[in-house]
Amino acid sequence: MKYKLIIPLVVSLFVLVTITSCKKNFLDINDDPNRVTENNITAELIFPQAASSVGARAAAGGSNDYFRILNQWVGYWSVAGDYAIDQTQSTYNIDNNFGNLIWFNHYNTLFDLYQVKVKSMANRDSVLAGASMILSVKLWQELVDMFGDIPYSQAFNNDAYNLPAYDNAKDVYSSLLKSLDTAITNMSKTARKNFAKVDVVNNGNTLKWIKFANTLRLRLLIRQSQVSGFNPATEIAKIIATGGVLHSGESVSVNPGYTNSVNQQSPFYGNYGLNTTGTDPNPSVRANAYMVSIFNANSDPRLSRFYAPPTAGGAITGTVYGLAAGNPDGQHSSKAGPGLAISSSQSQWIYPSFESMFLEAEAIARGWMPGDAKIAYEAAVTESFVWLGVPNASTAAANYLLANPSANWANSGTTVLQKAKFIAYQKYIALTEIDPLEAWSDIRRLDMIPNKGYISVNPARAAGNTLPTRLLYPQTEYTTNAEHTLGLGTINAFTSKIFWQQ
């Protein structure tokens, strides 16, 4: 069966089940094979939709979703001159309604993955359970990195906890590391015969799943690199012992059968390439002039892969973030380029290979892992060129690394922190439009960008030349889960830091 035919069916069926499943015995009627019940919607049916949703989180199209917001905040995107700027986003004066969509989309996807794990374990399908756990770790970490303390251990256990308590963010991180231990153990067992068909992410490659789990483990560790007294040795040993992290050509992506039909396009292409009628689905989203200037200043050939020439013709052109008037309009500014928006059937990235390789390069530079930091770093940069489809990628990357002072390892500094910032800055460039949350996290962790050109020019912006340190809890949490949310105290978007910020 082709999965592209399953996607809308699974979504609609699963929504029906989740709406009704909170009422016990609601579906306790005579068995009907054509009726959706908790028993006949299996983990194998839920997983492709849940995995696709993880990919969609990395390419969300909504104006209030973190992917677009953070792409603007960190300097990757801006707004076309013929559209009004969003005053809340461009001033950073965020409120408790600002993060609603982000919060709910992540929790909705996590609930689907939780159902996969529960149903898989009940069916003794350890491998599928492991896959759902690995994807869940990615989203749980992202929630912590955006909001701090979150409902975690009591989440989704509605029978026991109608109003889940908030877990300490650091404790969630520790629990996620343990969850990866279990997931890797599960992945080491024999997969069911149908796993390769159900697995729309890695097509049944359990070794790649384990490497992905190790990459997420390393991301959890790297995020805590500036925490005083932090020692990652035990966790690093686990990474090395189980095959290491994702390397060249090992990107993790999802593709259940994307095609050029309504609601079936690959998420990034459908949001920022062309819709099914051949028109621009987001004509207000344009390149940020700050990022375009960085690529031009360094003669970086990735510019034409990240961004496309304006429809009206001419050179790749960005707009200034937060500028109320004077920006070029959508016809005269650049949208997402052919290295990212490839086709309606393209696989949607969940974790690019080069991003994992940058993590490893920093870990080596910090002395956490064995290897040569220079070689690992240059391999990560080269993989970025390859991943984007730059012509003659290896040669182009070598020229870039040699000619560009900000990329030449000779200028990486002498201290561990200097080298970490050097690597993270090049990771920031490589992540353009791909993973803005990782870029925002690195900015908060290391403040590694040489200038503040990514900051909005809106004169009404809050807190000077800094980005918020976190998002605020949704207003609905204060309304429906007030006891636990209010117990966290006053949360400020600029001064209430995530635990790994020092």
C-alpha positions in Angstrom: 0.0 0.0 0.0 1.3 3.5 -0.8 1.7 5.6 2.3 0.8 8.8 0.4 -2.7 7.4 0.4 -2.6 6.6 4.1 -1.6 10.1 5.4 -5.0 11.8 5.3 -6.8 8.7 6.4 -4.6 8.1 9.4 -4.9 11.7 10.5 -8.7 11.7 10.3 -9.0 8.4 12.0 -6.6 9.2 14.8 -8.2 12.5 15.5 -11.5 10.8 15.9 -10.0 8.3 18.3 -8.2 10.9 20.4 -11.4 13.0 20.6 -13.5 10.2 21.9 -10.9 8.1 23.8 -11.1 10.2 26.9 -14.6 8.8 27.6 -14.4 5.3 28.9 -16.6 2.7 27.3 -17.7 5.2 24.6 -16.6 2.7 22.0 -17.7 -0.5 23.9 -20.3 -1.5 21.4 -20.7 -4.6 19.2 -17.5 -5.1 17.2 -17.6 -3.4 13.8 -14.5 -3.9 11.6 -15.3 -0.6 9.8 -15.5 1.5 13.0 -12.5 3.2 14.4 -11.7 2.0 17.9 -8.7 1.9 20.3 -8.2 -1.7 19.4 -8.1 -1.5 15.6 -6.1 1.7 15.2 -2.6 0.2 15.7 0.8 1.6 16.4 1.7 0.7 12.7 -1.1 3.0 11.5 -0.2 5.9 13.9 3.6 6.0 13.4 3.8 7.2 9.8 1.5 10.2 10.6 3.3 10.9 13.9 6.7 10.8 12.2 5.4 13.1 9.4 4.3 15.5 12.1 7.8 15.6 13.6 9.1 16.6 10.1 6.3 19.1 9.8 7.4 20.7 13.1 10.8 21.3 11.4 9.1 23.1 8.5 5.9 24.7 9.9 4.2 27.3 7.7 2.1 29.1 10.3 3.0 32.7 11.1 2.9 31.9 14.8 4.9 28.7 14.7 8.4 28.6 16.1 10.0 27.7 12.7 9.0 30.9 11.1 9.4 33.1 14.2 12.8 31.9 15.0 14.0 32.0 11.4 13.3 35.8 11.7 14.7 36.2 15.2 18.1 34.6 14.3 18.5 36.5 11.0 17.6 33.9 8.4 14.2 35.4 7.3 12.5 38.7 7.2 9.3 40.2 5.7 8.6 41.4 2.2 8.1 45.2 1.9 4.5 44.9 0.7 3.5 43.2 4.0 3.1 44.8 7.4 5.6 43.6 9.9 4.4 41.7 13.0 4.8 44.1 15.9 4.9 41.3 18.5 7.5 39.2 16.8 9.7 42.1 15.6 9.7 43.9 19.0 10.1 40.7 21.0 7.3 42.0 23.3 5.8 38.5 23.5 2.9 37.6 25.8 1.3 34.4 27.0 -0.6 33.9 23.8 2.5 34.0 21.7 3.6 30.4 22.1 0.3 28.7 22.1 0.6 27.1 18.6 4.2 26.0 19.3 3.2 24.4 22.6 0.1 22.6 21.3 1.7 21.3 18.1 4.6 19.8 20.0 2.4 18.2 22.6 -0.1 16.9 20.0 2.7 15.2 18.1 4.2 13.8 21.4 0.8 12.4 22.3 0.7 10.5 19.0 4.3 9.1 19.6 3.3 8.2 23.1 0.4 6.1 21.7 2.8 4.4 19.4 5.1 3.5 22.3 2.3 2.2 24.5 0.6 0.2 21.7 3.9 -1.2 20.5 5.1 -2.3 23.9 1.7 -4.0 24.5 2.2 -5.8 21.2 5.9 -6.6 22.2 7.2 -4.6 19.3 10.2 -3.1 21.0 11.8 -1.7 17.8 8.8 0.4 16.8 8.5 1.6 20.4 12.2 2.5 20.3 11.7 4.6 17.1 8.8 6.5 18.7 10.9 7.2 21.8 13.8 8.6 19.8 11.6 11.0 17.9 9.9 11.9 21.2 13.3 12.8 22.8 13.9 15.4 20.0 10.6 17.1 20.7 10.8 17.0 24.5 14.2 18.6 24.3 12.9 21.3 22.0 10.0 22.1 24.5 12.5 22.5 27.3 14.8 24.6 25.2 11.9 27.0 24.4 9.9 27.0 27.7 12.1 25.6 30.5 10.1 23.5 33.0 7.3 21.5 31.3 4.7 18.9 32.1 6.6 15.7 31.3 6.4 12.7 33.7 2.6 13.1 34.3 1.8 14.1 30.7 -0.7 12.0 28.8 -1.6 10.0 31.9 -5.1 11.6 32.2 -6.6 8.8 34.3 -4.2 9.7 37.2 -3.3 13.3 36.4 -5.9 15.5 34.9 -3.7 18.5 35.6 -0.1 17.4 35.1 2.6 18.9 37.3 5.6 20.6 35.8 8.9 18.8 35.8 12.2 20.6 36.4 13.9 21.2 33.1 17.2 19.7 34.2 15.4 16.6 35.4 13.7 16.3 32.1 17.0 16.3 30.4 18.3 13.6 32.7 15.2 11.5 32.0 15.6 12.0 28.3 19.1 10.5 28.5 17.7 7.5 30.2 14.9 7.2 27.6 17.6 7.1 24.9 19.2 4.2 26.8 16.0 2.2 26.7 15.3 3.2 23.1 18.7 2.0 21.9 18.2 -1.3 23.8 14.9 -1.7 22.0 16.4 -0.9 18.7 19.0 -3.6 19.2 16.3 -6.3 19.2 14.9 -8.0 16.1 12.5 -5.8 14.2 9.1 -7.1 12.9 9.0 -8.0 9.2 6.8 -5.0 8.4 9.0 -2.5 10.2 10.8 -1.3 7.0 7.4 -0.4 5.5 6.1 1.3 8.6 9.3 3.2 9.2 8.9 6.2 6.9 11.9 7.8 8.5 14.9 5.4 8.2 13.2 2.7 6.1 14.0 -0.1 8.7 17.6 0.8 9.2 17.9 0.2 13.0 21.6 1.1 13.1 20.8 4.5 11.7 18.1 4.9 14.4 20.7 4.2 17.0 23.1 6.8 15.5 20.2 9.2 15.5 19.6 8.5 19.2 23.3 9.1 19.9 23.2 12.4 18.0 20.3 13.5 20.2 22.2 12.4 23.3 25.1 14.5 22.1 22.8 17.5 21.5 21.5 17.2 25.1 25.1 17.1 26.4 26.4 20.0 24.2 23.5 22.2 25.3 24.8 21.8 28.9 28.4 22.5 28.0 28.5 25.9 29.8 27.0 24.6 33.0 29.6 24.7 35.8 30.8 21.3 36.8 29.0 19.5 34.0 30.8 16.2 33.2 29.5 14.3 30.1 32.1 11.4 30.3 29.6 8.6 31.1 27.2 9.6 28.4 29.9 10.2 25.8 31.2 6.6 26.5 27.7 5.3 25.6 27.8 7.2 22.3 31.1 5.7 21.4 30.2 2.2 22.5 27.0 2.1 20.4 28.3 3.3 17.0 28.7 7.0 17.3 26.6 9.8 15.7 25.2 10.5 12.3 27.9 11.2 9.7 28.1 12.1 6.0 25.1 11.0 4.0 23.2 9.9 7.1 20.6 12.6 7.4 17.4 11.6 9.1 14.3 12.6 7.1 10.7 11.5 6.6 8.8 10.7 3.5 5.6 8.7 3.7 4.9 9.3 -0.1 4.8 13.1 -0.5 3.3 14.1 -3.8 2.0 17.3 -5.5 -1.5 17.0 -4.2 -3.4 19.1 -1.6 -2.2 18.2 2.0 0.3 15.7 0.6 3.2 17.9 -0.4 6.5 17.7 1.4 6.1 20.2 4.3 8.9 22.7 3.6 8.2 22.7 -0.1 4.5 23.1 0.4 5.1 25.9 2.9 7.9 27.8 1.2 8.3 26.4 -2.3 5.2 26.3 -4.5 1.7 25.1 -3.6 -0.3 22.7 -5.8 -1.4 25.6 -8.1 2.2 26.7 -8.7 2.0 29.9 -6.7 4.1 31.1 -3.7 2.4 29.8 -0.5 4.1 32.4 1.7 4.8 35.5 -0.3 5.6 37.5 2.8 8.5 35.3 3.8 11.7 36.6 2.4 15.5 36.4 2.9 17.0 38.4 5.7 19.3 41.1 4.3 21.7 40.3 7.2 22.2 36.8 6.2 22.5 37.7 2.5 25.3 40.1 3.4 27.2 37.4 5.3 27.1 35.1 2.3 28.1 37.8 -0.1 30.9 39.1 2.1 32.4 35.6 2.1 31.7 34.7 -1.5 29.9 31.7 -0.1 28.3 29.7 -3.0 25.6 28.4 -0.6 23.8 31.7 -1.0 22.2 30.6 -4.2 21.1 27.3 -2.6 19.6 28.9 0.5 17.8 31.7 -1.4 16.4 32.2 -4.9 16.7 35.3 -7.2 13.7 37.6 -7.0 10.8 36.8 -9.3 11.3 40.2 -10.9 14.9 39.3 -11.7 18.3 40.5 -10.4 20.6 39.5 -7.6 19.5 37.6 -4.5 18.0 40.3 -2.2 17.0 40.3 1.4 14.9 42.6 3.5 15.7 44.2 6.9 13.9 42.6 9.8 11.7 45.0 11.7 11.9 47.8 9.1 8.3 49.2 8.8 8.9 50.9 5.4 11.5 50.8 2.7 12.0 47.1 2.2 11.8 45.7 -1.4 8.5 44.0 -2.1 8.0 40.3 -2.6 8.7 40.5 -6.3 12.0 42.1 -5.7 13.2 40.1 -2.8 14.3 36.4 -2.4 12.4 33.4 -1.1 13.7 30.0 -0.1 16.2 28.6 -2.7 16.6 25.4 -4.7 18.8 23.7 -2.1 15.9 23.6 0.3 12.7 23.9 -1.7 13.4 21.1 -4.2 10.2 19.4 -5.1 6.8 18.5 -3.7 8.0 14.9 -3.2 11.2 15.7 -1.4 11.9 14.1 1.9 11.4 16.4 4.9 14.5 16.7 7.0 14.2 15.9 10.7 18.0 16.0 11.5 20.5 16.8 8.8 23.8 15.0 8.7 26.0 18.1 8.9 24.2 19.3 12.0 25.2 16.1 13.8 28.8 16.5 12.5 29.0 20.1 13.9 28.0 18.7 17.3 30.7 16.1 17.1 33.3 18.7 16.0 32.5 20.8 19.1 32.6 17.7 21.3 36.1 16.9 20.0 37.2 20.5 20.4 36.1 20.3 24.0 38.1 17.1 24.6 34.9 15.1 25.2 35.5 12.8 22.2 38.6 11.4 20.5 39.6 12.8 17.1 41.0 15.8 15.3 38.7 18.9 15.8 40.0 20.6 12.6 39.2 17.5 10.5 35.8 17.0 12.1 34.9 20.7 11.7 36.0 20.9 8.1 34.1 17.7 7.3 30.9 19.3 8.8 31.3 22.4 6.7 31.9 20.3 3.6 28.8 18.2 4.3 26.7 21.3 4.5 27.8 22.1 0.9 27.1 18.6 -0.2 23.7 18.5 1.5 22.6 21.7 -0.2 23.7 20.4 -3.6 26.4 23.1 -4.3 28.1 22.2 -7.6 31.6 20.7 -7.1 30.7 20.7 -3.4 34.0 19.4 -2.0 36.2 21.8 -4.0 33.8 24.7 -3.2 34.0 23.9 0.5 37.7 23.6 0.5 38.0 27.1 -1.2 35.6 28.6 1.3 37.5 27.1 4.3 40.8 28.4 3.0 39.8 31.9 1.8 37.3 32.9 4.5 38.9 34.1 7.7 35.8 33.3 9.8 35.9 29.7 8.5 39.6 29.0 8.4 40.6 26.8 11.3 43.8 28.7 11.8 41.6 31.5 13.2 39.7 29.2 15.6 41.5 30.5 18.7 43.5 28.8 21.4 40.9 28.2 24.2 38.2 25.6 24.3 35.5 28.3 24.4 37.0 30.1 21.4 37.0 27.0 19.4 33.5 26.1 20.4 32.2 29.6 19.4 34.1 29.3 16.1 32.5 26.0 15.3 29.0 27.1 16.4 29.2 30.3 14.2 29.8 28.2 11.1 27.0 25.9 12.3 24.8 28.9 12.5 25.5 29.8 8.9 25.0 26.2 7.7 21.6 26.0 9.5 20.1 28.9 7.6 16.3 28.2 7.2 16.9 24.6 8.4 17.0 24.6 12.2 16.5 28.0 13.7 15.8 26.6 17.2 19.3 25.1 17.3 20.7 28.5 16.2 18.8 30.4 18.9 19.9 27.9 21.4 23.6 28.3 20.4 23.2 32.1 20.6 21.8 31.8 24.1 24.5 29.3 25.1 27.6 30.9 23.5 26.7 34.3 22.1 29.0 33.3 19.2 27.9 35.7 16.4 30.5 38.5 15.9 27.8 41.2 15.7 24.2 41.8 16.5 23.0 42.4 12.9 20.4 39.8 13.3 18.5 41.9 15.9 15.3 43.6 14.7 15.6 47.3 13.8 12.1 48.0 15.1 12.6 50.9 17.5 9.9 49.6 19.8 11.9 46.4 20.5 12.3 45.2 24.0 15.5 44.8 26.0 17.9 46.5 23.7 20.1 44.3 21.4 19.1 40.9 22.8 16.8 38.1 21.9 14.4 36.6 24.5 15.9 33.9 26.6 12.8 31.8 26.4 9.1 31.7 25.4 6.3 32.2 27.9 3.8 29.5 28.9 0.5 29.6 27.0 -2.3 31.5 28.6 -4.3 28.2 28.5 -1.9 26.7 31.0 -2.6 29.5 33.4 -6.4 29.0 32.8 -6.7 25.2 32.9 -3.6 24.2 35.0 -3.2 27.3 37.1 -2.1 25.5 40.3 1.0 24.1 38.7 1.7 26.9 36.3 1.4 29.7 38.9 3.6 27.6 41.2 6.5 28.3 38.9 6.5 32.0 39.9 6.8 35.0 37.6 8.3 34.1 34.3 10.1 36.8 32.3 11.0 36.3 28.6 14.4 38.0 29.0 15.5 37.3 32.5 14.1 33.8 33.3 16.8 31.6 31.7 16.7 28.0 30.7 18.8 25.9 33.2 21.7 25.5 30.7 22.1 29.2 30.2 24.9 30.6 32.4 
